[in-house]
Amino acid sequence: MTTAAADLQIAEEDRLRADLYNFLGLLLAGPPDETLLSQTASLSGDDGALGKAITSLARVANVSKPRGVSAEYNALFIGLGRGELLPYASYYLTGFLNEKPLARLRKDMASLRMSRAPNVFEPEDNIASLMEMMGGMIVGRFGAPASLEQQKTFFNTHIGVWAPHFFADLEAAKTSVLYASVGAVGKAFMEIEKEAFRMTAG
């Protein structure tokens, strides 16, 4: 199948979902540079919970500077020894890093033909990687686009069980400024995804 043919099979709504997963993954993988901050500041949303959260994020991005956001990111996720938050499924689900949730994810990644990039050394169950994986599955970055049932299984197993709690923690973290708005966007998006998958038969 050609790339063009595959593209035709992905609904616009799913492409937008993938874009939001990838956007969240990008913001959570490292502090945004001036270009990404500018792109974020240009976003606008509707009157729904997610739309309002996106509009709020855009407003904060508009007055944010790369140096300040980098310091915020370091305080949240790196810190001296560790940051304010540990953004890993294993930690949220078991209280420890590198536990069964990571082993389960690695098994599912192998079956879906996903692999960790050679220049990435942290565990695969970090929130940024999971957002990128989900975005990639939707549009077929790892082969054929994942079916709705495959997406639902992956989401319910690896994301829905902890990501809403993480995003709520991010929104409320004492060092969060820009990332408080990122948390609000993630929390609203996870709620929409969770409900949509709940309504999916099977």
N, C-alpha and C positions, 0 to 999 in steps of 0.2 A: 504494500500500500504506500502511495506517495505521501509526503508530508501534507500537501494540499488536500488530499482526500481525507487524511486523518483530521485536519483542521476543521473540515466541514462537519465532522461528526460531533464536535464539541460545541454544545449550546453556549450562547453568549453569557447566560447566567452562570454556567460552570466556569467559563473563562474568567469572569469577574471574581468568582470565589477563589480560583487559583491565584489570581493577581493579589488578592487580599492576604491569602496565606503566605505568598512569597514576600509581600511587603512587610508583614509582621516578622517573617524570618530574617529579612535584611536588617530591620531595626534592632532585632534581638541578638543578631550575630556579632554586632560591634557598633560603636557609636557612629551616628550618621555624619558624613562630611557636609560641607556647605551645599553641594549639589543636591544631596538627598534631603537636607533640611528645606531647601528651596522648593523641591518637588512636593514635599509633604505640606508646606505652607500653601501650596496652590490647590489642595484638595478641598472639596465641599461635599456635604451630605444632605440628606433629606430630613424630614421631621421625625423619623423613627429613632429608636434608641441607638442603633449603630450609626445612622447618619449624623445624629447630634454629637456622638463621640468622635467621629471623624472631623466634623467641623471644629470641635474643641481642640483636637490634636493639631489641626492646621493653624489655629490661632496661636497656640503655644510655640509651634515650630517657627512661626513668623518672627517671634521675638527671641528665639534661641540662637546661641552662637556655638560653633563646633567645640571650642575649648571648654565651655561650661557643660555641654552635653557629655563630652568625653569624661570629665570629672564625675559627673552624675553616674554614668555607665560603670565607671571603675568602682565607685562606692557601692553601687547596687550588686554588681556581679563578680568583682575581683577583690577589692579591699586589701587590707593587710592580713594575709592568711586566708580570708574568705570574705566575700561580700555580704551585704545585708540579706540577699536571697540566693538560694541554690536552685537554679532552674532546671532540675533533672527529674524525670519521672520516678526513678528509683528512690530518690530522696523523699519526694512527696508521698509516695505510696508505701515506703518501708521505713523511712527515717535514716537510711544509709545509702551511700553511693554504690554503683556497680552491683546491684542486686538482681533478683529474678526478672523485674520489668525490663532491664537492659538485655538480659539473655533472650527473653521472649521477643523483644524488638529485633535483635540481630537475626534470629531465626526467620522472622517474617520478612525482614529486609532481603535476606538471601532468596526467599521464595519469590519475591517481587523484583528480583534482579537489581536491587539497590546496593550501593557500597559506599563506605565512607571515603571522602576525598583524601588523597595521600598527604595533603598538607594540613589536615585537621587531626588533632590529637586528643580532644576531649571526648567523653562518652557520647555515643550517638543518641542517647535519650534526652539530650538537652532540648529546650523548647524551640530554639531557633531551627535546629535540624529537623525537628518534627513538623514544624510549619512548612519548611521547604519540601519535605517528603510528601506531605499531603497535597501541596500545590502541584508538585511534579506528577503525582499519581493521577490527578484530575485531567491534566492535559497530555499525558502520555510521555513524559520525559524519560521514563524508565522502560519504554516499550509501548504496548498498546495502552490507550487511556483506561484507567481502572473502571470497572463497572460500579454502579451505585452501591451494590451489595459489598463489593471489595472496599470501597471507600468507607462505608458504614462500619464494617468489621474493624478496619484499621483505626478509624476515629474512636470507636467505642473501646477498643483494647488499649490504645497507646496515647490518646489525647484527651478524650472526654472524661476520663476517670480522674484527671488531675489538673489539666490546663486551666479550667475555669477557676480553680482555687489559686493557682499561680497568678493568673491575671488580676484577680481580686487583691492578692497580696502586693502585686506590683503597683496597682492603683493606690494602695494605702501606705506603701513604704515611706518611711520618714525622709529618705533622700530622693524620692521621686519628684520630678517636676515635669519635664517632657514625658518621662516614662510613666507618670501617673495617667496621662492621656493615652499612651500606648496600652496601658493596662485596661483602661475603660473600653477602648476599641476591641481589644482581644476578648474581654469578658462578654461584650455584647455579641460579637461574632460567634463565639463558642456557644452561646445560648441559642442563637439562630440555627447553627449547624446541628446542635444536639436535638432540637425540636424537629428539624426537618428529617433527620435520620430516624427519630422516634416514629414519625408518621409514615415512614417507608415500610411497606409490607415486607415480610420475610425475616 
